[in-house]
Every structure is written in structure tokens, then in C-alpha cells.
């Protein structure tokens, strides 16, 4: 687990850099030590697009995401620990899906911070998808289950989250790796 100050520093740098970003695409790479790095600002040539934010994603005031993130950090940490996923990943999904708006509601009915579809929320025992604690916990477990389903392929798992808002292949076959950036699925 990363030191709390390191996570806060990383989030501060991401929030500061996000000021000029049009939307919150998420990039990642794995370094030679096996550490996965996530960013919305791909400053290293090794970064690859991992998850593209929907065109209609709320992008106003990205500099406030850090402050909003701090409100949910304990919930994110608990959910990530419970689901055995990285808290930075959960945080990144929340930024892309809802920009930390716990009342977010998509045109297709996805709800809350992690934009859970009603059927997904029910599957994970959520009684109120707008309750941040329930939403984050269910979303983290959903991420873990998608990782397991797709052989720990983070790219396919995140593509499936985007795909969940679309009506297409449930197998992930539509998201095969290619030389072009992945996860640019429309919402």
C-alpha cells in the first residue's frame, strides 16, 4: 500500500495538471519494476490510453477534483482494500465516470460516483446507488470481478465499464488490442 502522503501528492499533481485538460482520459503504463502508473496527463512516451472519458463527461472545474476526492478518500481506501484493487484505479474511474459528483445520472440510467447501472447495483447489493459508500464499494468489487473475468487485463476491464453503457458484445471481443489507442468507445 502506498503512503498516504504519496497518494495525496500524486492526486495534487494530477489535479494541478488537469486544469487545462478538456476531459479526463486515463492513461497507464507498467514500468520495469512492475509498477502500474496512471495519469490523465501522459508525460511519458510509455503511457497508453486506457480509458477515454465520455464526450459529455462533466469537465468543469477539474482543479476541484482533489478537494472532492479528499471527501471520499476513506471510502475509496476501504472499498479498494475490500476488493483488492488499487485505490488510484478506483479514484481514476470516479474522475472519468462522474467527476466526483455523487448525484451523477447518465442518459442511460447509470448512477452515482462510479456510474453503476441499476442491474449492476442490484447484483452487488446496493440499495441506494447515490449513496457514495455503497456506490464506491460496489464499483470497486465490480472492477475486481471484471479484472478476473478478463484475465487481469486492465484495458479490457475498463473497456467493459465503458461498454456497459452501450449495447454491444458482452465478451470484450470488440476491445482487442491494436496499435491505435484502446478504449475509445462512444457512450
N, C-alpha and C positions, 0 to 999 in steps of 0.2 A: 504494500500500500504506500502511496506517495505521502510525503509530509504535507500537512495542511497548508503551510506557507507556500510550498512549491505549487500546489494546485491553485491557490489564490493568485500567485504571481503569474502563472500561465493564463488564468482567466482575465487578469488585469491587462496583460499584454494583448490577448485576443480582443478584448473589448475596446482597447485603445486603437488597435489596428482596424477594427470593424467600422469605425466612424465613417470611412469613405466607401465602404462596401455596399454594392447595390442590393445584394441579398446574401443569405447565409449558406452558401455552398460549403460542404465539409470535404476536406482533402486529408489523405493519410499516406504514410509510408512506414515500413518496418526497417529500422537501422540494423547495422551489422551485429549489434548486441541482442537483437530480437525484440527491441522495444518499439511498440507501435506509437507513432506520433500523429496527432490530429490537429488540424488547423483550418480556419476559414480564410487564411492568407497563405497561399503556397509559396513561401520564400525560398524553398529548396527544390531543385530540379527533380528530386525523387518523389515529391508529392504527386499523387494521382487523385483525380476527382472521385470521391467515394459516394457522396450523396448530394444531389442538386436540390436546392430549395425550390418549392413550387413558385411559379411566377407571381402568384398572388400572396405569397408569404408576407406577413407584416414586417416591414423593414424600417419603420420609423424609430428613431432614437436608439440605434443599436448600442450606443455608449451606455445606455441604462441597463443593458442585459446583465452586466456584472452585479449591479445592485439587486436586480431581480433574482439572479442566480443565488446570491447570498441568502435570500429568504428561504430558498428551497434546498440549500446545501445539506442540512442534516437529513432531510427526506431522501435526497439523491444518494447520499452515502449509505444510508440504511438499506435502500432498495438495491443498490449495486452490490452491496455485501451479501444480501439475502439471495440475489440472483447469480452471484459470482460473475458479474460483468464489471467493466471499468466505469467508475463514476464519470470520467471525462466523456465516455461514449454516451452515457445517459444524458448528460448535460448537452452534448452536441446535438443529439436528436431533439431535445426540447427546444433548443435555439432554432433549429430548422423547421420543426413542426408548428411551434406556437409562439416563438419569441418570448417565452415565459409568461404567456397570457393563460391563466388557469381557466378562463371562461371561453377560450377559443372554440369555435364551432365552424367546421368546414361546410362547404356547399353539399357535400356528400354525407354529412352526419358524423364525421369524426369529432371527438370531443376532448377538451381539456389540454393539459400541458403536452402530453405525448400523442395527442390526436388519436385516441383509441376509437375504433369503430364500435358500435353498440354490441355486436356479436362477440368481438374480442374482449370487450369489457366484461360481458356476462361470463365468458369462458374462464376468466381469471378472477371471478367472484367480486367484481366491482359493483357496488350498489349505487354509487354516485360518481360518474366519470369526471365531474367537475371538482371533486374533492382531490386536491393535489396529492395527498398521501396515498390514496387508493390508486390514482392515475399513474403516478410515478412507479409505485410498486408493481402494478400490473404491466406497465410498459417495460420495465426492466426484465421481468420474467418472460415477457413476450420476446424481447431481444435475445435472451438466453436460449429460448426454445427455437427461435429462428436460426441462431448460430448452430445449434445441434442439428437441426433439420438440413442445413446446407453445409454440413461437414466443416464447421467453424470458418466458413468463408464469409468474412465480414461484408465484403462487397455485395454478395448475393443476399445476405440477411437484410442489409439496409435497402437494397433494391426492392425486396419483398415488402418492406414497410411502405415504400412509395407505391408499389404495385397494389397494395391493399386498398388504395383509393381508386384504383382503376379496375376495369373488368377485363382481365387477361389471364394468361397461364398461371396456374397455381403451383407449378413445379419450379419456377425460376428459370426455365429454359430460355425465356426471352432475354435473359440478362447474361448470356455467355460473355466471357472476356473477349475484348477486341482491342486493337491498337488505339481506337478512339476512346475518349473518356466514357466511363460507365455511369450508370445511374442517372441518366438524363431523361428519365421517364416523365411524360406530362402527367399532370394531376387531374 
